[in-house]
């Protein structure tokens, strides 16, 4: 791509991306419990409110981790036991499992958290120098997708934008433009404009295993853009949108309550027509004589000492905090760990706690199934195969009645296939490995039976010879 064409293309697609970056950063900030309350302007002593009410000196900024809890609940509920895949071929299933690797569960949970914070998560896959399949989660704010205008909304290209440093320690803005055939890289210094955009010599023969025809261009043979989107729900919104206002209200109400408790501990004396010279004399007289001198102008004069007090509306604030907390978990479709009245509830009845969380998880599962199927197909294409239907098995991590599930599996023998029963058995995590173990044990039992059978035959023969 010519440099002038690259400038126009990048400038075109980068417009409007700043708003998405800000929203993604805000979602991640709340996930890290860096709520808006922390960045509230401090209360200055010369502030008008402070001048009107000298009691207001405390300035607590206490954030609550409600949003982090809601996101972690969903991630743990859906991906503690990550989805399993069945391509219809045992050999291909093993190849997929090996390619996904030991960190598959961690990466798919990271996709869940990124999608919850930004509305969409992105996964990039590539081939390393050893011709092995690799994949990794890309921060959502780095990706600018280019979609087709057709109803299928096909991904035509991806512009990845991020910062990097060269060997001299200089900071650069890197722009990678990925299509279904190649990737071209460009860069500019952070303070420069797009007029200073140049080629980025980031691809070498060592890195690309001989697939480079220029320093800034890498050719691939995936046949499609090697980036996969994972949307949070059907409208690609972030989880923070539903609860941000409620969380901010809770933070401000609780922080204000703590301010009142701190301020009320300080007794402020109001002196009217004090007859002494300074505050030092006032404190000395109060301590030694247990009295102070005031100047009175006669009847009706209000000379004397009084105190300023703070009235804390405890009941109103308690009710507001209670209602806000309930609204956070209802609107955020989560489970309040402080929910009461469950001490004597059975395990099956407690599953109703997960009703809202299951609705939210179901919306994400529908979107994630598409992305995970594309990931599995990409692995299969690397092995020269194109599978048909890919069966995905999703497991929720929640309160359940294992005895009932095991009984259902036992009653299903002879009705459905053994593989389906094993997949849904509560004690089985990997159906393929379990089937292999069952076969090994069956073979061992057969060998043992043959050994004992041969021994019995030998004894019979020996006994027959003796009779003869």
One Martini backbone bead per residue (centre of mass of N, CA, C, O) as a GRO file, in nm:
protein
  468
    1UNK     BB    1   0.096   0.036   0.023
    2UNK     BB    2   0.068   0.348  -0.005
    3UNK     BB    3   0.125   0.609   0.203
    4UNK     BB    4  -0.118   0.790   0.119
    5UNK     BB    5  -0.333   0.570   0.146
    6UNK     BB    6  -0.276   0.511   0.445
    7UNK     BB    7  -0.350   0.786   0.559
    8UNK     BB    8  -0.647   0.785   0.471
    9UNK     BB    9  -0.734   0.520   0.601
   10UNK     BB   10  -0.658   0.576   0.897
   11UNK     BB   11  -0.811   0.845   0.928
   12UNK     BB   12  -1.091   0.723   0.873
   13UNK     BB   13  -1.096   0.488   1.107
   14UNK     BB   14  -1.005   0.664   1.365
   15UNK     BB   15  -1.260   0.795   1.361
   16UNK     BB   16  -1.438   0.750   1.665
   17UNK     BB   17  -1.243   0.572   1.852
   18UNK     BB   18  -1.216   0.745   2.110
   19UNK     BB   19  -1.488   0.674   2.240
   20UNK     BB   20  -1.436   0.371   2.275
   21UNK     BB   21  -1.180   0.396   2.445
   22UNK     BB   22  -1.311   0.546   2.683
   23UNK     BB   23  -1.518   0.323   2.755
   24UNK     BB   24  -1.315   0.094   2.796
   25UNK     BB   25  -1.151   0.238   3.019
   26UNK     BB   26  -1.386   0.270   3.216
   27UNK     BB   27  -1.451  -0.029   3.254
   28UNK     BB   28  -1.168  -0.108   3.361
   29UNK     BB   29  -1.164   0.090   3.598
   30UNK     BB   30  -1.408  -0.034   3.750
   31UNK     BB   31  -1.284  -0.320   3.769
   32UNK     BB   32  -1.039  -0.176   3.948
   33UNK     BB   33  -1.178   0.027   4.149
   34UNK     BB   34  -1.185   0.324   3.976
   35UNK     BB   35  -1.389   0.530   4.060
   36UNK     BB   36  -1.520   0.847   4.044
   37UNK     BB   37  -1.483   0.918   4.348
   38UNK     BB   38  -1.168   0.942   4.338
   39UNK     BB   39  -1.191   1.205   4.119
   40UNK     BB   40  -1.295   1.399   4.306
   41UNK     BB   41  -1.310   1.696   4.414
   42UNK     BB   42  -1.178   1.862   4.654
   43UNK     BB   43  -1.216   2.002   4.969
   44UNK     BB   44  -1.192   2.329   5.032
   45UNK     BB   45  -1.157   2.578   5.266
   46UNK     BB   46  -1.253   2.814   5.046
   47UNK     BB   47  -1.515   2.704   5.021
   48UNK     BB   48  -1.839   2.792   5.046
   49UNK     BB   49  -1.941   2.552   5.215
   50UNK     BB   50  -1.723   2.580   5.433
   51UNK     BB   51  -1.796   2.868   5.524
   52UNK     BB   52  -2.094   2.794   5.613
   53UNK     BB   53  -1.963   2.496   5.717
   54UNK     BB   54  -1.713   2.404   5.941
   55UNK     BB   55  -1.777   2.090   5.977
   56UNK     BB   56  -1.681   2.037   5.671
   57UNK     BB   57  -1.380   1.835   5.640
   58UNK     BB   58  -1.437   1.576   5.536
   59UNK     BB   59  -1.293   1.354   5.250
   60UNK     BB   60  -1.425   1.085   5.136
   61UNK     BB   61  -1.319   0.806   4.896
   62UNK     BB   62  -1.534   0.531   4.844
   63UNK     BB   63  -1.504   0.241   4.674
   64UNK     BB   64  -1.695  -0.008   4.506
   65UNK     BB   65  -1.694  -0.368   4.387
   66UNK     BB   66  -1.952  -0.438   4.215
   67UNK     BB   67  -1.856  -0.467   3.923
   68UNK     BB   68  -1.641  -0.681   3.966
   69UNK     BB   69  -1.836  -0.892   4.080
   70UNK     BB   70  -2.023  -0.920   3.833
   71UNK     BB   71  -1.804  -1.011   3.633
   72UNK     BB   72  -1.688  -1.252   3.798
   73UNK     BB   73  -1.947  -1.412   3.808
   74UNK     BB   74  -1.968  -1.462   3.504
   75UNK     BB   75  -1.688  -1.586   3.455
   76UNK     BB   76  -1.716  -1.819   3.663
   77UNK     BB   77  -1.989  -1.940   3.560
   78UNK     BB   78  -1.880  -1.993   3.250
   79UNK     BB   79  -1.524  -2.047   3.279
   80UNK     BB   80  -1.417  -2.251   3.484
   81UNK     BB   81  -1.556  -2.439   3.269
   82UNK     BB   82  -1.469  -2.470   2.972
   83UNK     BB   83  -1.535  -2.520   2.664
   84UNK     BB   84  -1.617  -2.791   2.455
   85UNK     BB   85  -1.511  -3.000   2.171
   86UNK     BB   86  -1.672  -3.150   1.865
   87UNK     BB   87  -1.577  -3.263   1.532
   88UNK     BB   88  -1.600  -3.600   1.490
   89UNK     BB   89  -1.283  -3.626   1.561
   90UNK     BB   90  -1.044  -3.749   1.761
   91UNK     BB   91  -0.787  -3.638   1.628
   92UNK     BB   92  -0.892  -3.342   1.607
   93UNK     BB   93  -0.951  -3.300   1.906
   94UNK     BB   94  -0.655  -3.324   1.995
   95UNK     BB   95  -0.547  -3.090   1.823
   96UNK     BB   96  -0.720  -2.871   1.955
   97UNK     BB   97  -0.627  -2.912   2.249
   98UNK     BB   98  -0.324  -2.853   2.192
   99UNK     BB   99  -0.364  -2.565   2.074
  100UNK     BB  100  -0.503  -2.436   2.322
  101UNK     BB  101  -0.399  -2.540   2.585
  102UNK     BB  102  -0.344  -2.451   2.921
  103UNK     BB  103  -0.458  -2.133   2.868
  104UNK     BB  104  -0.754  -2.140   2.775
  105UNK     BB  105  -0.917  -2.062   3.030
  106UNK     BB  106  -0.781  -1.785   3.068
  107UNK     BB  107  -0.850  -1.659   2.788
  108UNK     BB  108  -1.161  -1.689   2.795
  109UNK     BB  109  -1.191  -1.513   3.051
  110UNK     BB  110  -1.065  -1.257   2.929
  111UNK     BB  111  -1.280  -1.222   2.713
  112UNK     BB  112  -1.513  -1.176   2.908
  113UNK     BB  113  -1.401  -0.921   3.048
  114UNK     BB  114  -1.361  -0.745   2.796
  115UNK     BB  115  -1.655  -0.757   2.697
  116UNK     BB  116  -1.779  -0.631   2.955
  117UNK     BB  117  -1.612  -0.355   2.938
  118UNK     BB  118  -1.649  -0.295   2.596
  119UNK     BB  119  -1.854  -0.518   2.429
  120UNK     BB  120  -1.571  -0.629   2.307
  121UNK     BB  121  -1.364  -0.893   2.198
  122UNK     BB  122  -1.021  -0.998   2.101
  123UNK     BB  123  -0.875  -1.240   1.869
  124UNK     BB  124  -0.546  -1.361   1.781
  125UNK     BB  125  -0.395  -1.540   1.505
  126UNK     BB  126  -0.101  -1.759   1.443
  127UNK     BB  127   0.222  -1.844   1.309
  128UNK     BB  128   0.503  -1.975   1.401
  129UNK     BB  129   0.826  -2.080   1.344
  130UNK     BB  130   0.713  -2.393   1.411
  131UNK     BB  131   0.419  -2.413   1.285
  132UNK     BB  132   0.240  -2.306   1.516
  133UNK     BB  133  -0.042  -2.251   1.690
  134UNK     BB  134  -0.156  -1.918   1.776
  135UNK     BB  135  -0.296  -1.721   2.054
  136UNK     BB  136  -0.456  -1.397   2.148
  137UNK     BB  137  -0.537  -1.131   2.350
  138UNK     BB  138  -0.677  -0.820   2.262
  139UNK     BB  139  -0.716  -0.516   2.328
  140UNK     BB  140  -0.998  -0.347   2.248
  141UNK     BB  141  -0.876  -0.049   2.195
  142UNK     BB  142  -0.687  -0.150   1.940
  143UNK     BB  143  -0.953  -0.200   1.769
  144UNK     BB  144  -1.045  -0.147   1.413
  145UNK     BB  145  -1.312  -0.230   1.241
  146UNK     BB  146  -1.409  -0.373   0.913
  147UNK     BB  147  -1.721  -0.372   0.774
  148UNK     BB  148  -1.968  -0.483   0.609
  149UNK     BB  149  -2.289  -0.391   0.456
  150UNK     BB  150  -2.397  -0.646   0.503
  151UNK     BB  151  -2.592  -0.863   0.689
  152UNK     BB  152  -2.339  -1.050   0.779
  153UNK     BB  153  -2.102  -0.881   0.879
  154UNK     BB  154  -1.819  -0.884   0.757
  155UNK     BB  155  -1.477  -0.914   0.802
  156UNK     BB  156  -1.241  -0.721   0.619
  157UNK     BB  157  -1.082  -0.561   0.855
  158UNK     BB  158  -0.788  -0.456   1.061
  159UNK     BB  159  -0.705  -0.196   1.295
  160UNK     BB  160  -0.408  -0.175   1.475
  161UNK     BB  161  -0.355   0.018   1.780
  162UNK     BB  162  -0.031   0.113   1.915
  163UNK     BB  163   0.238   0.119   2.139
  164UNK     BB  164   0.598   0.178   2.098
  165UNK     BB  165   0.951   0.087   2.123
  166UNK     BB  166   1.261   0.148   2.050
  167UNK     BB  167   1.606   0.117   2.090
  168UNK     BB  168   1.603   0.442   2.187
  169UNK     BB  169   1.312   0.496   2.341
  170UNK     BB  170   1.105   0.565   2.134
  171UNK     BB  171   0.784   0.668   2.066
  172UNK     BB  172   0.518   0.481   1.896
  173UNK     BB  173   0.272   0.468   1.649
  174UNK     BB  174   0.100   0.175   1.563
  175UNK     BB  175  -0.007   0.039   1.232
  176UNK     BB  176  -0.217  -0.237   1.164
  177UNK     BB  177  -0.313  -0.386   0.847
  178UNK     BB  178  -0.567  -0.629   0.814
  179UNK     BB  179  -0.625  -0.898   0.601
  180UNK     BB  180  -0.685  -1.197   0.411
  181UNK     BB  181  -0.350  -1.179   0.318
  182UNK     BB  182  -0.235  -0.928   0.498
  183UNK     BB  183   0.022  -0.715   0.658
  184UNK     BB  184   0.050  -0.365   0.737
  185UNK     BB  185   0.302  -0.129   0.852
  186UNK     BB  186   0.288   0.166   1.061
  187UNK     BB  187   0.431   0.497   1.160
  188UNK     BB  188   0.452   0.732   1.446
  189UNK     BB  189   0.497   0.976   1.637
  190UNK     BB  190   0.313   1.077   1.898
  191UNK     BB  191   0.332   1.405   1.811
  192UNK     BB  192   0.255   1.347   1.537
  193UNK     BB  193   0.122   1.342   1.232
  194UNK     BB  194   0.002   1.186   0.945
  195UNK     BB  195   0.221   1.321   0.760
  196UNK     BB  196   0.454   1.134   0.926
  197UNK     BB  197   0.399   0.876   0.797
  198UNK     BB  198   0.544   0.545   0.803
  199UNK     BB  199   0.714   0.281   0.771
  200UNK     BB  200   0.725  -0.045   0.941
  201UNK     BB  201   1.009  -0.249   1.027
  202UNK     BB  202   0.876  -0.542   1.176
  203UNK     BB  203   0.948  -0.753   0.952
  204UNK     BB  204   1.100  -1.071   0.943
  205UNK     BB  205   1.221  -1.373   0.860
  206UNK     BB  206   1.209  -1.488   1.146
  207UNK     BB  207   0.910  -1.414   1.214
  208UNK     BB  208   0.770  -1.511   0.915
  209UNK     BB  209   0.901  -1.754   0.768
  210UNK     BB  210   0.922  -1.620   0.460
  211UNK     BB  211   0.643  -1.409   0.426
  212UNK     BB  212   0.820  -1.166   0.315
  213UNK     BB  213   0.817  -0.868   0.077
  214UNK     BB  214   0.857  -0.664   0.323
  215UNK     BB  215   0.922  -0.482   0.607
  216UNK     BB  216   0.587  -0.399   0.626
  217UNK     BB  217   0.513  -0.698   0.508
  218UNK     BB  218   0.271  -0.968   0.558
  219UNK     BB  219   0.206  -1.295   0.461
  220UNK     BB  220  -0.093  -1.491   0.447
  221UNK     BB  221  -0.305  -1.818   0.451
  222UNK     BB  222  -0.603  -1.801   0.589
  223UNK     BB  223  -0.841  -1.642   0.412
  224UNK     BB  224  -0.858  -1.438   0.661
  225UNK     BB  225  -0.906  -1.251   0.923
  226UNK     BB  226  -0.699  -1.298   1.223
  227UNK     BB  227  -0.981  -1.204   1.369
  228UNK     BB  228  -1.195  -1.232   1.669
  229UNK     BB  229  -1.508  -1.169   1.777
  230UNK     BB  230  -1.651  -1.094   2.119
  231UNK     BB  231  -1.955  -1.049   2.224
  232UNK     BB  232  -2.149  -0.964   2.498
  233UNK     BB  233  -2.401  -0.916   2.306
  234UNK     BB  234  -2.647  -0.832   2.075
  235UNK     BB  235  -2.548  -0.499   2.125
  236UNK     BB  236  -2.257  -0.444   2.237
  237UNK     BB  237  -2.260  -0.401   2.547
  238UNK     BB  238  -2.178  -0.303   2.853
  239UNK     BB  239  -2.216  -0.366   3.195
  240UNK     BB  240  -2.188  -0.070   3.311
  241UNK     BB  241  -2.441   0.079   3.200
  242UNK     BB  242  -2.655  -0.040   3.420
  243UNK     BB  243  -2.469   0.057   3.706
  244UNK     BB  244  -2.316   0.327   3.737
  245UNK     BB  245  -2.517   0.518   3.883
  246UNK     BB  246  -2.555   0.335   4.134
  247UNK     BB  247  -2.260   0.321   4.225
  248UNK     BB  248  -2.220   0.626   4.262
  249UNK     BB  249  -2.439   0.660   4.475
  250UNK     BB  250  -2.317   0.471   4.686
  251UNK     BB  251  -2.044   0.609   4.717
  252UNK     BB  252  -2.153   0.892   4.805
  253UNK     BB  253  -2.325   0.807   5.046
  254UNK     BB  254  -2.108   0.660   5.211
  255UNK     BB  255  -1.895   0.886   5.218
  256UNK     BB  256  -2.083   1.093   5.359
  257UNK     BB  257  -2.128   0.924   5.614
  258UNK     BB  258  -1.829   0.922   5.702
  259UNK     BB  259  -1.799   1.224   5.723
  260UNK     BB  260  -2.001   1.263   5.954
  261UNK     BB  261  -1.861   1.080   6.163
  262UNK     BB  262  -1.601   1.250   6.174
  263UNK     BB  263  -1.722   1.539   6.233
  264UNK     BB  264  -1.884   1.471   6.504
  265UNK     BB  265  -1.619   1.440   6.688
  266UNK     BB  266  -1.614   1.747   6.661
  267UNK     BB  267  -1.603   2.021   6.880
  268UNK     BB  268  -1.777   2.331   6.834
  269UNK     BB  269  -1.726   2.651   6.960
  270UNK     BB  270  -1.943   2.927   7.029
  271UNK     BB  271  -1.856   3.271   7.063
  272UNK     BB  272  -2.022   3.532   7.253
  273UNK     BB  273  -1.878   3.796   7.377
  274UNK     BB  274  -1.588   3.757   7.443
  275UNK     BB  275  -1.362   3.877   7.710
  276UNK     BB  276  -1.112   3.790   7.594
  277UNK     BB  277  -0.823   3.779   7.391
  278UNK     BB  278  -0.785   3.463   7.335
  279UNK     BB  279  -0.779   3.118   7.286
  280UNK     BB  280  -0.571   3.054   7.502
  281UNK     BB  281  -0.726   3.183   7.739
  282UNK     BB  282  -0.984   3.017   7.707
  283UNK     BB  283  -0.858   2.736   7.761
  284UNK     BB  284  -0.735   2.803   8.035
  285UNK     BB  285  -0.998   2.884   8.185
  286UNK     BB  286  -1.153   2.618   8.126
  287UNK     BB  287  -0.943   2.432   8.275
  288UNK     BB  288  -0.914   2.586   8.555
  289UNK     BB  289  -1.218   2.730   8.613
  290UNK     BB  290  -1.462   2.614   8.446
  291UNK     BB  291  -1.464   2.901   8.298
  292UNK     BB  292  -1.595   3.204   8.140
  293UNK     BB  293  -1.574   3.523   7.985
  294UNK     BB  294  -1.846   3.753   7.932
  295UNK     BB  295  -2.021   4.001   7.746
  296UNK     BB  296  -2.301   4.187   7.851
  297UNK     BB  297  -2.593   4.390   7.733
  298UNK     BB  298  -2.827   4.232   7.862
  299UNK     BB  299  -3.127   4.181   7.795
  300UNK     BB  300  -3.133   3.945   7.524
  301UNK     BB  301  -2.862   3.846   7.530
  302UNK     BB  302  -2.637   3.592   7.357
  303UNK     BB  303  -2.425   3.548   7.545
  304UNK     BB  304  -2.174   3.284   7.501
  305UNK     BB  305  -2.187   2.921   7.477
  306UNK     BB  306  -2.179   2.705   7.192
  307UNK     BB  307  -2.280   2.438   6.967
  308UNK     BB  308  -2.204   2.237   6.693
  309UNK     BB  309  -2.416   2.022   6.506
  310UNK     BB  310  -2.485   1.694   6.365
  311UNK     BB  311  -2.734   1.568   6.153
  312UNK     BB  312  -2.808   1.222   6.104
  313UNK     BB  313  -2.980   1.038   5.851
  314UNK     BB  314  -2.977   0.717   5.904
  315UNK     BB  315  -3.236   0.584   5.794
  316UNK     BB  316  -3.227   0.705   5.508
  317UNK     BB  317  -2.948   0.593   5.431
  318UNK     BB  318  -3.000   0.295   5.477
  319UNK     BB  319  -3.226   0.275   5.267
  320UNK     BB  320  -3.066   0.371   5.022
  321UNK     BB  321  -2.845   0.153   5.033
  322UNK     BB  322  -3.035  -0.087   5.009
  323UNK     BB  323  -3.174  -0.013   4.739
  324UNK     BB  324  -2.914   0.019   4.570
  325UNK     BB  325  -2.800  -0.264   4.604
  326UNK     BB  326  -3.039  -0.414   4.480
  327UNK     BB  327  -3.030  -0.266   4.204
  328UNK     BB  328  -2.752  -0.357   4.114
  329UNK     BB  329  -2.822  -0.672   4.102
  330UNK     BB  330  -3.071  -0.650   3.922
  331UNK     BB  331  -2.956  -0.480   3.683
  332UNK     BB  332  -2.677  -0.659   3.670
  333UNK     BB  333  -2.741  -0.963   3.694
  334UNK     BB  334  -2.694  -1.079   3.993
  335UNK     BB  335  -2.545  -1.183   4.313
  336UNK     BB  336  -2.614  -1.139   4.641
  337UNK     BB  337  -2.421  -1.237   4.913
  338UNK     BB  338  -2.645  -1.095   5.132
  339UNK     BB  339  -2.870  -1.271   5.093
  340UNK     BB  340  -3.158  -1.358   5.251
  341UNK     BB  341  -3.331  -1.657   5.340
  342UNK     BB  342  -3.117  -1.937   5.281
  343UNK     BB  343  -3.054  -2.146   5.507
  344UNK     BB  344  -3.316  -2.365   5.438
  345UNK     BB  345  -3.242  -2.406   5.145
  346UNK     BB  346  -3.232  -2.577   4.881
  347UNK     BB  347  -3.038  -2.642   4.614
  348UNK     BB  348  -3.261  -2.613   4.395
  349UNK     BB  349  -3.380  -2.341   4.494
  350UNK     BB  350  -3.105  -2.175   4.465
  351UNK     BB  351  -3.110  -2.157   4.149
  352UNK     BB  352  -3.286  -1.896   4.134
  353UNK     BB  353  -3.048  -1.699   4.176
  354UNK     BB  354  -2.950  -1.751   3.856
  355UNK     BB  355  -3.152  -1.622   3.660
  356UNK     BB  356  -3.018  -1.351   3.574
  357UNK     BB  357  -2.736  -1.466   3.510
  358UNK     BB  358  -2.837  -1.659   3.285
  359UNK     BB  359  -2.931  -1.445   3.090
  360UNK     BB  360  -2.657  -1.308   3.052
  361UNK     BB  361  -2.501  -1.567   2.971
  362UNK     BB  362  -2.671  -1.641   2.721
  363UNK     BB  363  -2.594  -1.394   2.549
  364UNK     BB  364  -2.290  -1.458   2.544
  365UNK     BB  365  -2.292  -1.749   2.437
  366UNK     BB  366  -2.406  -1.690   2.157
  367UNK     BB  367  -2.155  -1.517   2.070
  368UNK     BB  368  -1.916  -1.710   2.153
  369UNK     BB  369  -1.976  -1.952   1.970
  370UNK     BB  370  -1.886  -1.818   1.709
  371UNK     BB  371  -1.589  -1.759   1.787
  372UNK     BB  372  -1.503  -2.050   1.874
  373UNK     BB  373  -1.565  -2.186   1.605
  374UNK     BB  374  -1.354  -2.020   1.446
  375UNK     BB  375  -1.109  -2.116   1.605
  376UNK     BB  376  -1.136  -2.419   1.545
  377UNK     BB  377  -1.126  -2.391   1.234
  378UNK     BB  378  -0.844  -2.269   1.223
  379UNK     BB  379  -0.702  -2.517   1.336
  380UNK     BB  380  -0.802  -2.719   1.122
  381UNK     BB  381  -0.676  -2.574   0.873
  382UNK     BB  382  -0.382  -2.619   0.960
  383UNK     BB  383  -0.454  -2.949   0.933
  384UNK     BB  384  -0.628  -2.974   0.656
  385UNK     BB  385  -0.925  -2.918   0.780
  386UNK     BB  386  -1.301  -2.926   0.745
  387UNK     BB  387  -1.538  -2.905   0.949
  388UNK     BB  388  -1.842  -2.922   1.038
  389UNK     BB  389  -2.000  -2.968   1.297
  390UNK     BB  390  -1.970  -2.801   1.615
  391UNK     BB  391  -1.962  -2.923   1.935
  392UNK     BB  392  -2.074  -2.759   2.230
  393UNK     BB  393  -1.971  -2.763   2.582
  394UNK     BB  394  -2.142  -2.619   2.851
  395UNK     BB  395  -2.047  -2.504   3.186
  396UNK     BB  396  -2.180  -2.444   3.494
  397UNK     BB  397  -2.089  -2.265   3.795
  398UNK     BB  398  -2.293  -2.408   4.044
  399UNK     BB  399  -2.552  -2.490   4.210
  400UNK     BB  400  -2.599  -2.849   4.260
  401UNK     BB  401  -2.737  -3.182   4.199
  402UNK     BB  402  -2.543  -3.452   4.168
  403UNK     BB  403  -2.732  -3.687   4.232
  404UNK     BB  404  -2.942  -3.624   4.014
  405UNK     BB  405  -2.754  -3.632   3.769
  406UNK     BB  406  -2.652  -3.921   3.809
  407UNK     BB  407  -2.934  -4.050   3.789
  408UNK     BB  408  -2.998  -3.954   3.503
  409UNK     BB  409  -2.761  -4.101   3.368
  410UNK     BB  410  -2.845  -4.387   3.457
  411UNK     BB  411  -3.138  -4.374   3.319
  412UNK     BB  412  -3.002  -4.324   3.014
  413UNK     BB  413  -2.928  -4.600   2.969
  414UNK     BB  414  -3.014  -4.694   2.634
  415UNK     BB  415  -3.124  -4.410   2.517
  416UNK     BB  416  -2.843  -4.289   2.500
  417UNK     BB  417  -2.540  -4.217   2.457
  418UNK     BB  418  -2.246  -4.255   2.624
  419UNK     BB  419  -2.119  -3.982   2.554
  420UNK     BB  420  -2.351  -3.800   2.655
  421UNK     BB  421  -2.350  -3.898   2.945
  422UNK     BB  422  -2.055  -3.821   3.011
  423UNK     BB  423  -2.075  -3.514   2.948
  424UNK     BB  424  -2.319  -3.484   3.187
  425UNK     BB  425  -2.149  -3.570   3.410
  426UNK     BB  426  -2.045  -3.432   3.716
  427UNK     BB  427  -1.745  -3.589   3.717
  428UNK     BB  428  -1.695  -3.481   3.424
  429UNK     BB  429  -1.462  -3.289   3.218
  430UNK     BB  430  -1.349  -3.514   2.999
  431UNK     BB  431  -1.484  -3.722   2.773
  432UNK     BB  432  -1.244  -3.840   2.616
  433UNK     BB  433  -1.077  -3.937   2.862
  434UNK     BB  434  -1.299  -4.114   2.984
  435UNK     BB  435  -1.323  -4.312   2.747
  436UNK     BB  436  -1.031  -4.406   2.759
  437UNK     BB  437  -1.042  -4.514   3.051
  438UNK     BB  438  -1.266  -4.721   3.007
  439UNK     BB  439  -1.112  -4.887   2.795
  440UNK     BB  440  -0.871  -4.962   2.972
  441UNK     BB  441  -1.033  -5.109   3.192
  442UNK     BB  442  -1.161  -5.318   3.004
  443UNK     BB  443  -0.897  -5.446   2.905
  444UNK     BB  444  -0.794  -5.529   3.185
  445UNK     BB  445  -1.032  -5.717   3.255
  446UNK     BB  446  -0.994  -5.911   3.013
  447UNK     BB  447  -0.708  -6.000   3.082
  448UNK     BB  448  -0.776  -6.110   3.361
  449UNK     BB  449  -0.988  -6.316   3.267
  450UNK     BB  450  -0.794  -6.481   3.085
  451UNK     BB  451  -0.599  -6.570   3.299
  452UNK     BB  452  -0.804  -6.719   3.481
  453UNK     BB  453  -0.913  -6.906   3.257
  454UNK     BB  454  -0.644  -7.056   3.192
  455UNK     BB  455  -0.598  -7.171   3.473
  456UNK     BB  456  -0.852  -7.348   3.480
  457UNK     BB  457  -0.784  -7.517   3.229
  458UNK     BB  458  -0.519  -7.634   3.339
  459UNK     BB  459  -0.646  -7.779   3.582
  460UNK     BB  460  -0.833  -7.965   3.420
  461UNK     BB  461  -0.612  -8.108   3.264
  462UNK     BB  462  -0.460  -8.222   3.505
  463UNK     BB  463  -0.697  -8.383   3.622
  464UNK     BB  464  -0.742  -8.567   3.371
  465UNK     BB  465  -0.466  -8.709   3.367
  466UNK     BB  466  -0.491  -8.844   3.642
  467UNK     BB  467  -0.740  -9.022   3.576
  468UNK     BB  468  -0.590  -9.173   3.341
   0.00000   0.00000   0.00000
